[in-house]
Amino acid sequence: MSHPPVPTEPIFNPEDPEVPVPVRGTGDHGTWFTRHVRGIIIGLYVTAFVVLMLDLFYAKHSYFSEEDWFGFYGFYGFVGCVTLVLLAKLLRKAVMRSEDYWDA
């Protein structure tokens, strides 16, 4: 994934040419998080895989036969989170006020 180069010379705003747009200097490499995003994502994938594999090594005391399926709880949690997000989008439309609601 290639990113465009970060400009080091001032760039001027086309709407107001007198005001330069701030640019990042050559020595600034961002925060710790922005420098390590790829490693964090890989770490999350590895952790998720390890937790999924641990599902093979413990005794389950289930009430329903579906709970004994491999990876059931991970799948169930994923479906639950997606459902919550979709319901929240619907709820937002139901309770959203107009932009000028408080402007009397």
C-alpha positions as CSV (number, residue, x, y, z in Angstrom):
1,M,0.0,0.0,0.0
2,S,1.7,3.2,-1.2
3,H,0.9,6.6,0.2
4,P,1.7,9.9,-1.5
5,P,4.8,11.7,-0.1
6,V,4.3,14.0,2.8
7,P,5.0,17.6,1.7
8,T,7.7,19.4,3.6
9,E,7.3,22.8,1.8
10,P,4.4,25.0,2.8
11,I,1.3,24.5,0.8
12,F,-1.0,27.5,0.3
13,N,-4.8,27.4,0.7
14,P,-6.4,28.0,-2.8
15,E,-9.3,29.9,-1.1
16,D,-6.9,32.3,0.8
17,P,-3.4,32.3,-0.7
18,E,-2.0,34.3,2.2
19,V,-2.6,31.5,4.7
20,P,-0.2,28.6,4.5
21,V,-1.5,25.1,5.3
22,P,0.5,23.5,8.1
23,V,2.6,20.6,7.0
24,R,4.4,17.8,8.9
25,G,8.1,18.2,9.1
26,T,10.6,15.6,7.9
27,G,11.5,14.6,11.5
28,D,7.9,14.0,12.6
29,H,6.8,10.4,12.2
30,G,3.5,10.6,13.9
31,T,2.4,9.0,17.2
32,W,3.4,5.6,18.5
33,F,0.0,4.2,17.4
34,T,0.3,5.5,13.8
35,R,3.8,4.1,13.5
36,H,2.7,0.6,14.7
37,V,-0.8,0.1,13.2
38,R,0.2,-2.9,11.1
39,G,1.8,-4.7,14.1
40,I,-1.3,-3.9,16.2
41,I,-3.6,-5.4,13.5
42,I,-1.4,-8.5,13.2
43,G,-1.4,-8.9,17.0
44,L,-5.2,-8.7,17.1
45,Y,-5.5,-11.4,14.4
46,V,-3.0,-13.7,16.2
47,T,-4.8,-13.2,19.5
48,A,-8.2,-14.0,17.9
49,F,-6.7,-17.1,16.3
50,V,-5.2,-18.3,19.5
51,V,-8.5,-17.7,21.4
52,L,-10.4,-19.6,18.7
53,M,-7.9,-22.6,18.9
54,L,-8.3,-22.6,22.7
55,D,-11.9,-23.5,22.1
56,L,-10.7,-27.1,21.3
57,F,-9.1,-27.6,24.7
58,Y,-11.7,-26.9,27.4
59,A,-14.8,-28.8,28.5
60,K,-18.0,-27.1,27.7
61,H,-21.0,-27.4,29.9
62,S,-23.7,-26.4,27.4
63,Y,-27.5,-26.2,27.7
64,F,-28.0,-26.4,23.9
65,S,-26.3,-28.7,21.4
66,E,-25.3,-25.7,19.2
67,E,-23.1,-24.4,22.0
68,D,-20.8,-27.4,21.4
69,W,-19.9,-26.3,17.9
70,F,-16.4,-25.2,17.2
71,G,-16.2,-21.4,17.4
72,F,-19.8,-21.0,18.3
73,Y,-19.3,-18.2,20.8
74,G,-17.0,-16.2,18.5
75,F,-19.6,-16.4,15.7
76,Y,-22.4,-15.6,18.1
77,G,-20.6,-12.6,19.5
78,F,-19.8,-11.3,16.0
79,V,-23.4,-11.6,14.9
80,G,-24.5,-9.9,18.1
81,C,-22.2,-6.9,17.5
82,V,-23.3,-6.5,13.9
83,T,-26.9,-6.7,14.9
84,L,-26.3,-4.0,17.6
85,V,-24.6,-1.7,15.0
86,L,-27.5,-2.1,12.5
87,L,-30.1,-1.5,15.2
88,A,-28.3,1.6,16.4
89,K,-28.4,3.0,12.8
90,L,-32.2,2.4,12.8
91,L,-32.6,3.9,16.2
92,R,-30.6,7.0,15.2
93,K,-33.1,7.7,12.4
94,A,-36.0,7.3,14.8
95,V,-34.7,9.7,17.5
96,M,-32.7,12.2,15.5
97,R,-33.7,15.8,15.8
98,S,-33.4,18.4,13.0
99,E,-30.3,20.5,12.8
100,D,-32.0,23.6,14.1
101,Y,-33.9,21.9,16.9
102,W,-32.5,24.0,19.7
103,D,-32.4,27.3,17.7
104,A,-35.7,28.8,18.8
